[in-house]
């Protein structure tokens, strides 16, 4: 997207619709109509640019912003800059000497610092002063239309001042605008980039001066106006979608069930608890048992004499095995008794032999 943030606006300008249509044909997507103020600010600050514009045949794809440029001549104007910035989308300051330039770079809140480069400036640009403004989010504007359509002195001053500004800023924090009062003063985006290359700005930085840098200015100014301290912005989330028919039916069924429970004298929570317990018992009953559990249950049934049908009967095999175990225990006891008796007789014989 390409930006041109300086198209002069006048309420009596009949060539403005033609200029905007030509700018759109050149490939620009966003333009800013500029209203200039020189001297004392009015008592009641209002936007001089109507929104929306009452112009015919405006390009539908062209986004239009409202901008005001204040020429710094008196120091008491600085106290009302916040009120002026709130009335427009963009706020630009135009210094006339080194003192006002230092003031605009250091302490004044603005979006753009626009210099009249067609005039001979009585001071030099310094990197420390310009870098301070760039770090705070301000951008310096290079306007080419007055130098292209002006006389030789204007072109000479434009080339010299633009080259000095590019050198002092090291090519950072610059935007390129037209400031064209008619369609004849407008140039295409790539023509403006090639013109900036003559002044000493590399092509990739010239492309940023026509797209990335002005976009950052527009977004930052919008956040400053609509958000809290430029950090938090309230975004419109849209209209809540209508509920689906199935959800409405489910909600109606739930309400009917609640009314039926109230008529029966039951509380909804108690009914839910009963239903939850019944569902839990069904789940436990339907849950399959493992092989170990089946083997354990079978063993318990065998010991207690409970068959698979749930009746209580005596198992013959167990009684026979119990009887056989008793006979075997009796035989073992008799054998131990005989062995003890025989052992005692042998001991008596050995004692009598020794004597």
MOMOUR-V182289 format. One line per field, one symbol per residue. phi: phi as a letter, one per 20 degrees, with the letter a starting at -180 (. if undefined). A space follows every 50 residues. Layout:
phi=???
//
This chain:
phi=.dccebdgdbfdeeefffffffffffoedccceddeccnffffdecfedf cffecelfffeeedddccddeeccfffffdffffffecfcccddfdbfff fffffddeebdcdddefedfeebdedfffffffffeneceddddffffee efffffffffffffffffelmdmdcdceleebffeecfgffffffffffo egfffffffdcfffffffffffffeddelmddcedfenefffffffffff ffffffffffffffmdeffffffffffffffffffeffeeffffffffff fffemdefenedceefgfffffffffffffffffffffffffffffffff fffff
//
